[in-house]
């Protein structure tokens, strides 16, 4: 599942017990808090049994299915035959079918939080296994004392890392005519959790600069056709990314992260690029972006966006970012205050580039001209930096874009 991934939720089983599977054939789809992943079979054989159901959240490393690699394709199996062979084949299954004693870490955390005695909970999972929904249903039913255990005090924790915020219980509201409801998708739930946690964790502030993109527009027009022949889509985002990376070299604090009561500085700029999907938002990462030219950044951005929309990202593609750029301007937005992508300390927003009349200072006095203008808002964490540093960083990006030279 990749580094930094601790658990995943099974979305769907592509195979069922008794089905033949080839090595590397997709057997299940699993979603993490970032991406959906196809799980390949590690060997050819017949799927003997499932140890987790669709909807279960399981930790990385847990066995979720068993494959009989000694079976041969085309041979009869218990679901296809009867009589003595079936009885013999099913005998080992009875030995292992009792999963009622297996408790996943997720289930145990929920039970501890609500002070639930798991011996009182009836499991509805495979082999009587207790699932997350079983514990939640037990709590909702009012069984047990329903009192949550007090959270332990962790003295090593920083005062700047509060516990995850707990949603206030909402009264049930009857469905009325003219409305419909549907559950949030796993991606939507993950986004909601992370964004609320970020707002409760970071001291959010936003600083905005206005940028004249005339020089960038001219340079883009010069390079666009030649790059298109090489298969490169040159966007304004690539120019902004390049200017941002150069500015980070002078202001490394915006490329840092917070770990407890320490600020961690990163040697590499692992640049996160927010990509809008039909059902949410994902932030794949360009690693060591400081090594890339403007054209190289354009290629990397296009590749990540394409793979994100085709659901071909790996879990590692969305881990380890040190600074993030989001680009709602492509949809016509002109101003926003983005939420910081934890544990980073800043996120830059590229808004729509719009032609506007502006005052131009010249040797013969002021004049009014029509120029392609944009706003660059940046949300930053006041725990790590102050307004002066944020303003200097944005001003450095502004100067680079307004006086674009070279690549």
N, C-alpha and C positions, 0 to 999 in steps of 0.2 A: 504493500500500500504506500510505500515511500516513507521518507524520514518525516518526523514531526506529526505523523498521523497515528492516533491512539485507538480509534474505533471506527467502525463503519456500519451502516444500516443496509440490510439486504432488501433491495427493491423488488427483485423478481428472480425466481428460479427458471432457467431456460430448459433444464432437464428435470425429470422426476425419477424416483426409485424404479429400477428396472430398465431404464433407458441406457443405450450404449453411447459412450462418449469417446471421441478421439483425443489424443494428447494435444493440448493447446486449443481445443475447441472451447468456446465460451460456455460456461456452465451456470453462471449467475451474474447479475448486475448488482453492484454495491455502490452506495453513495456515501461520500464523506461530507464534511461541512463545506467542501469546496467543489468537488467534481464527482461525476459518475464514473465508475471503473468497471470494465468487463473482467470477470475473474476466469482465467483459462484453466482447463483441467490439467493437472500436473502429469497425467498418464492416461493411456488408453485403458478402457475397461468398462465394466457395467456399474452404474450408480447404485450402490447398495442401500444407502439410507441418508436422509437429511437430518442433521443435528440442530438446525436452526431454521426458523420459518421466515417467509417474506414479512418484512416489518420489524424483525428483531434487530437490535443494535448490539453488536458483539465487538469485543476488543481485538486488536490486531494480534495474530498468533493463535487464536482459538480455532479449533477444528469445527468446520461447519457442515462437512459431508464426508462420507466414506465411499471409496471406489474399490470395487473388486477387480484388481488388475490381473488376476489369474483367469478371469472369465474370458470367453472367446466370442467374437461377433457371430451372431446367428444361432448360438446355443440357446436352448430353452432356459428360462429363469422362472422363479416362483410365480410371477404374475401370468406366465404363459402356459403353465402346466398344473396338473393336480396329482393327488395321490401321494405315494410314499416320497417321491422326489420333493414335492412341495413341503411336506412335513419336515423332512431332513433339512431342507434349505432354510426353513423359517426358524428352526430350533435355536441357532445362535442369536437370532434377532431378539428372541424373548429375553435372553440374558442381558442384552444391552439396552433394551427398550425403556427401562425405567430411568428417566432423566430428571425425576422430581428432586433429587438431591443436588443437582447442579444449579448454582446461583451465579449469574454473571455479575461483574462489577457494577454495571449500570443499575441492575435490580437491587443489589445490596445497598448502593448509595441512596436510592429512593426510600428503601425500607428504613434505613438508619435515620434519614431526614424526618420521616413521619412516625418514628418509633413503632414500626410494625413488626410483629412477631411472624416471621415467614412460615412457621409451622401452621399458622391459622389461615394461610392463603392457599386457595386451590389453584393449581397451575393448569392452564389450558394449552400449553405448548406441547411439542412433540414429547411423548413419553411422560407427560405430566409436569414438564418443565415450567417453572414460574416465569412468566414474562413481565415486561415493564407494565403492560396494560392491566395485568392481573393485580399488581400491587396498587396501581392508581384506582382501579375499580374498587378494591378493598377499602382504600382510604375514603373514596367518594361515598361509599355505602354507610360510613359512620361507624364501621366495626373497629374494635380496638379503642384506645384512648385518644388517638388522633393527634396527640401532642408531639410536636417536633422536638428532637433532642437539641440541646444548646450546642452551637458550633464551638469547637475547640479553639482556644486562643493560640495562635502560632506566633511566637515571639520573633521568629526570624522574618516574618512578613513585614513589608514596608507599610507605613501608614498611607502611602500613595497607591496601594493596590487593594482597594476595597473588595469585599465579597461580591460575587455576582448578584446584581439586583434581583429581587424577587417580586414578581408581578402580583399586584393586589388582586384577590379573587373578585371576579365580576359576577353580579347576579345574573341568573339565567333569564334570557329575554325570549319570549315566544316568537316564533316565525310568523310574520304577518303577510298579507297578500301583497304581491308586488316586489318581493325580495327573495333572494336565494342565497344559500350558503355553501361553501365548500372548504375543506380543510386546507391549510397552508401546505405547500410542497416542502420537502426536506430542505431545498435550497432557500426558499423564502423564510423558513423557520431559522435557518442558520444565519441568514442576513439580519433578521430581526434581533437575534440573540447577540451577535457581534456588534451591531450598531448601538444598541441600548447599553451594552457593556462599555463601549468606547466612550459614550457620553457620560457615563458614571465614573469612568476612570481618568480620562484626560481633562485638563483645564483648557477647554476649547476657546480659541480666539481666531479671528479672521482678519487678514490684511489684504487689500486689493490695490493693484496698480492698473493703469490704463496704458495700452501699448499701441503705437502706430506700426502696423505691419507692412508698410509700403515697400521697404527694402527686401523683406522676406518674400512678399508676393512677386516682386520683380525677379528675384533669384530663382524662385520656384518655377516661374514661367520659362526661364532660360534652361533649366535642367529637366523639366517635366517630360518633354518629348523623348529626349535621349534615354532617360531612365525607364520610360514606358517600353522602349524597344528592348530593354534588358529585363523586362518583366517586373519592374519596381514601380509601385504606386507611391508617388511622392506627395505626402500630405503636410499640412501645416503642423500637425502634431509632432512630426519628426524634427522639425526646426525647433519647436518649443522644448522637446526632450533634450536636444543637443545643447541648447542654451542653458537649460536647467542643470545638466550634468556638469557643464563648465563652471557654473555658479557654485555648485556644491563643493568644487575644489577649493574655493575661497571661504566657504561657510560650511564646514563639515558637520556642524551641530544639527543641521536639518536632515542629515543622512544618518542620524543616530537613532537609538531606541532606548527605552527605559526598562530596566530590569530591577525591580524592587526599588531601592533607594540609590541605584547606580545608573549613570548614563553610559551607554555602550556605543563607542565610535566604531564605524565600519570602514575598512580599507576600500572595499568595492562598493560601487553603486549598483545594487540589484534593483532595477527600476520596475515597479509594478505599473501596468497599464490596464485601467479599468475597461472592461468590455461588456457592453449591454447585450443580454440575451433575451429571448422571448419571455422567459420565466424568472428573470432576475439579473444579477450582476456578478461578474467574476473578475478577479485581478491576477492574471498570469504575470510572470516575472521574467524580465530580460536580465540575465546574469552578467556581471562585469560590463555593464553598459558603457562605462567610461572608455572602453577599448574600441568602441564602434564609431564610424563616421556617420554623417547625417544619412547617407544612403544606406549604410548598414542598419541604422536604427529604423529606417523606413521598412526595410526588409523584415526585420525582427518583429516590428509592430504588426505588419500585415500577416505574418505567419502565425503569431499568437492569436490574433483575432479570428483568423480562419479556422484554426484548430479548436478554439473555444466554442465557436458556433456550430462546428461539426461534432462537438463532444469527443474530441480526440486528445484532450489534455491529459497528462499524467499527474498524479498527486504532487510530485516534486515540482511541476511547472507553476504551482500556485503557493509555494512555500519560500520563505527566506527573503522576502522583499524588504528593502531598507527605505525606499521613498516611493510615493505613488503619484501618478498623474491621471486625472479623469477628464473626459472630453465631452461633456454634454452639449457643447457648442455645435457639434455636428447635427444636433436635432433642433437648433434654433434658439437654445437657451442663452440668455445674455448675462445672468448673474446668479450665483449660487454660493452656499456655504457648506462645502463637503464635510463629511465626518471622517476623522482620522482613522486610518487602518492600523489598529494596534498590532504590535507594540511600537510602531513608528511614531515619529513626533510631528510629522507634517504631511499634508497632501495638497497638491496644486491642481487647480481647475482651469481648463482652457475653455473659454466661452466663445460664442459665435463671433466671427469676424464680419463686421457690418460697416458699410461705407457711411461715414458721418461727416458733417462740416466741423472742422476744427481750426483753431487759431494757430497760425504758423508764424514764428518769429524769424525775421529776416533782416539783412543789413539796411534795407530801406523802410523798416518798420513792420508792423504786424499785418497779416493778411489772412483771409479765410480760404481754406482749400478743402476738397473732398478727399478723405483718406480712409483706407481700410483699418478700422480700429477694433480692438478687442479688450476685454477685461481678463486679468489673471488673478482670481481670488486664491488665497492660500489659507487653509485652516492649520493652526499650529498649536502645540501643547505648551502652555505657559509654565509647566513644571520644568521644561527643558531649555526654553529660550524666552527672550523678551521681545517686546514690540520693535525695538530698534534693530535687533538682529534680523527679524523677519522682514522689516522694511528694506534693510540693506541687501538682503538676499534677492528680494523681488526686484529691486532697482538694478541689480547686476544683470538679471535676466532681461529686463526691459532695455538696458543699454545694448546688450548683445543683439537683440532682435531688431531694434531700431537702427543699428549701425552694422547690419549683417555684411560680412565680407567672407570670402573664401568659399568653402564647400557649401 
